[in-house]
């Protein structure tokens, strides 16, 4: 008997993800990020920024940096942050 296929969920990713368990560091190229305030409280502020946030990514075991844009930052709990960076060039091209 065939397994049911879920056609309601499609993977919208542009490229295949592979596990990567090594050190990653980013340098923020912007000294300041400005945007429009959305809400404010006694303990924080939420705002939206226009335009990319340029970064340089450094991967363990790889010489040089890879230019990219910070596209997502989210709380992962326990004081950890999840950061997503979109490379400006595909990784294979960035290797040179």
C-alpha positions as CSV (number, residue, x, y, z in Angstrom):
1,X,0.0,0.0,0.0
2,X,1.4,3.4,-1.0
3,X,2.2,6.0,1.7
4,X,-0.1,9.1,1.6
5,X,1.5,12.1,0.0
6,X,1.1,15.5,1.6
7,X,0.5,17.9,-1.2
8,X,-0.4,20.8,1.0
9,X,3.2,21.4,2.2
10,X,5.9,22.3,-0.3
11,X,9.5,23.2,0.4
12,X,9.9,26.8,-0.8
13,X,13.7,26.8,-0.3
14,X,15.9,27.9,-3.2
15,X,18.7,25.5,-2.4
16,X,19.2,22.1,-0.7
17,X,20.3,22.4,3.0
18,X,23.0,20.1,4.4
19,X,24.0,19.7,8.0
20,X,26.9,21.9,9.1
21,X,28.5,21.5,12.5
22,X,31.4,24.0,12.7
23,X,32.1,27.5,14.0
24,X,30.5,30.4,12.1
25,X,31.1,34.1,12.8
26,X,29.7,37.2,11.1
27,X,31.0,40.7,11.0
28,X,28.3,43.4,10.7
29,X,29.4,45.8,8.0
30,X,26.8,48.4,9.1
31,X,27.8,50.7,12.0
32,X,24.1,51.7,12.4
33,X,20.8,50.2,11.4
34,X,17.9,52.6,11.2
35,X,14.3,52.0,10.7
36,X,10.7,52.8,11.6
37,X,9.4,52.1,15.1
38,X,6.5,49.7,15.4
39,X,6.0,49.4,19.2
40,X,7.8,50.4,22.4
41,X,7.6,49.1,26.0
42,X,9.6,49.6,29.2
43,X,11.8,46.6,28.3
44,X,12.3,46.9,24.5
45,X,11.4,48.2,21.1
46,X,10.4,46.6,17.8
47,X,11.2,48.3,14.6
48,X,11.5,47.5,10.9
49,X,14.6,48.5,8.8
50,X,14.6,49.2,5.1
51,X,17.2,47.7,3.0
52,X,19.8,44.9,3.5
53,X,22.0,44.5,6.6
54,X,25.4,43.7,5.0
55,X,27.6,41.1,6.8
56,X,30.7,39.1,6.1
57,X,30.5,35.4,7.1
58,X,33.5,33.4,8.3
59,X,33.2,29.6,8.3
60,X,35.6,27.4,10.2
61,X,38.1,25.7,7.9
62,X,37.5,28.1,5.0
63,X,39.9,30.9,4.1
64,X,38.4,34.4,3.7
65,X,35.0,35.8,4.3
66,X,31.8,35.4,2.3
67,X,29.7,38.5,1.7
68,X,26.0,38.3,2.6
69,X,22.9,39.9,4.1
70,X,21.4,39.3,7.5
71,X,17.8,38.2,6.6
72,X,16.5,36.8,9.9
73,X,17.2,36.9,13.6
74,X,15.0,35.1,16.1
75,X,15.1,34.0,19.8
76,X,15.8,30.3,20.2
77,X,15.3,30.4,24.0
78,X,17.8,30.0,26.7
79,X,19.5,33.2,25.6
80,X,20.4,31.9,22.2
81,X,19.7,33.6,18.8
82,X,19.1,32.0,15.4
83,X,20.6,34.1,12.6
84,X,20.0,33.6,8.9
85,X,22.3,35.1,6.3
86,X,21.7,35.0,2.5
87,X,25.0,34.8,0.6
88,X,25.4,37.4,-2.2
89,X,27.0,34.7,-4.4
90,X,26.4,31.0,-4.3
91,X,28.8,29.3,-1.9
92,X,30.7,27.5,-4.7
93,X,31.4,30.8,-6.4
94,X,32.4,32.4,-3.1
95,X,35.0,29.7,-2.6
96,X,37.5,31.4,-4.9
